[in-house]
Amino acid sequence: MNMYKNLMLIATFFCTSVQANSVIGPIDLRQEAECLALNIYHEARSERTAGMWAVADVTINRVKSIQFPNTICGVVKQGKVYESWKTARFKDLPDSERIYYPKRGMCQFSWYCDGKSDDPTEPDSWQRAQDIAYGVMNHDMGLGLTDGSDHYHANFIEPFWAPSMTLVTTIGNHKFYKSNR
């Protein structure tokens, strides 16, 4: 069963119009909802619901920050990329037609560039992630849960950047931090 088919049905309820305008131009709200739900799912599917809400909050905090891209998909897919050989060989090809892939291990969110399929395989967790994305995007639910945190990590690792940030809270299996700006 392809979970993405479900998303397209549910995404129609995420917004009254399919596109919104921003300072950077039109934004496809269905695509934004999909990116948020996928990030929640892959980062916190084994967490209780509070952990999933916390991941959503950090994602939105990054969108609001000038240090990160200003769309949900931009935040989720942020990282180094390489161009496909299929388009790299054409020097006159416009940028809009070029194909790029994330470099393995070089993304803000590891699931996006781990080389594995991004298709959800756990229906219950996927449904919860979609419900949370809906609540965040339509009703600002869960926002503020991490008190402005813009980084997190699993509590069983200690990333190099953690000592340079302010620890805000621990929710489930993740520690949440604010950048010291």
C-alpha positions, 0 to 999 in steps of 0.5 A: 500500500502506498502511503503517499496516496493517503497523504494526497487525500488528507492534504486537501484538508490542510488548506483551503487553497493549494498554494499560498504566497510568501516573500519568496513566491508561491508555496505548495501547501500540500508539498509543505504538509507532506514534508512536515509529516515525513520529517515528524514520521522519520525523526520520531515515529517510535516516540510518544505523541509529545516527541512527535509534536516536539519535532514538528515544533523544531521544524517550524522554529527553523522555518521562522529563523533567518538561519535556515530556509524559510519553507518547511520543505527547504528546512527538511531537505537542507543539506549538500547536494550533487547533480545527477549525471543525467543533467550534469552532462548538459551545460546549457540546461536551465537550472530549473530542469537540473536534477539534484540528490542529497549527499549521503550523511550531509543533511540537517535531518539524517533520514533525508540523505541516508540512502534508504526509501523515504516511504512510510512503512508503519501506518499507525505512526504515519497517520499520527505524523499526518495528524500532527502536521495538520494540527500544526499547519491549520491550528498552530497546535504544539507550537512553543512546546520546545520553547524556541528550540531549533536543534535536537538529537537523540539522547544516546549521542552527543553531537559536536555542536551540542556544547555550543547551544543552550539545552532547553528540555528533554522530551522522550528520547530527544534533547532540544536546544536553542542556538546561542545567537 
